[in-house]
Amino acid sequence: MNANGNRRLVTYVLALAPLLFTSCGRAPAVDILGSFFPGWLVCLVAAVLLTAIGRLVLLRFHLNFDLPVVAYPSLTAFFTFALWLIFFH
């Protein structure tokens, strides 16, 4: 590619670059006691609490996971993403 072709490519990239940022907006923030926290952080804290409650329920019914090191973080991730979709999407 020659210098003229490189300039044309750079021109196209710079002309189309703003289109990549059209969906960027203000991130959802939650006001907690006067401090703003990102929405995903609130969802993560709630998901950890839901996972702890779920663990207590499973122990109450004498149900155990075979691989708790995989199951509980996966359950936390599931709750985090579900809460995010319910409240912020």
N, C-alpha and C positions, 0 to 999 in steps of 0.2 A: 504494500500500500504506500502510495506516495504522500508527500506532505499535504497536498490539497485534499486527498481523501481522508487523512487524519483530522484535518480542520473541520471537514464536513461532518465526520462522525462526532466530534466534540460538540459541534453546533447542535446536532440532533439530540444528543444526550442532555445538553443543557436546556434545550427547549422542552424536552419531555420530563425532566426531573421534577418540576412542580406537580405533575400529575401523580407522582409517587407519594406525595405528602398531603393529598387531598383528604384522606380519611383520618389524619392525625387531628385530634381534638383535645380538649381538656380531659384529663384523667378523672374518673370518679373519685371523689374524696368524701369522707364521712367525718362530721364534726363530733368529736368526743371530748367533752369538758373544755371546749374552746380551742382544741388542737385538731388539725386536719390530718387524717390518716388515709392512705390509699385504700381503696375498696378491697383489693385483693388481700391486704393484711388483715382486715376485719374478717373476711371470709376464712382465712387461714386459722385465725384464733377460734372462730366459731366451729370450724371443722375439727380442730384438735379436741375441743370440748365434746362435740358429738361423737368422736371416735372413742373418747374415754367413757362416755355414757354407754356406747355400744359394747365396749369391752365388759363393762359391769353387767350389762344385760346378758351377754353371752356366758359370763361366769356364773350368773344366777341360774341359768338353765343347763349348766355343766357342759357347755359346748366349747371346744378349743380348736384353734387353727393348727394345721400341721406346720406351717411356716409363719409364725407370727411376725418375724422380721420383715417379711414381704407383705403380709396381709394388712397389718395396721397402717403402715405408710400408704399403701394403696387405698385403703378405706379413707384415710385423711385426704388424699388427693381427690378421690371421688367426691367427698363432701365439699371440698374447697371449690371444685369446678361447678358442682351443682348449685351451690349457694351463689357463686358469681353469676351464673346464667339466670338464676331466679331473680336476683336483686339488681343486677347492674347491666343486663343485656337487653 
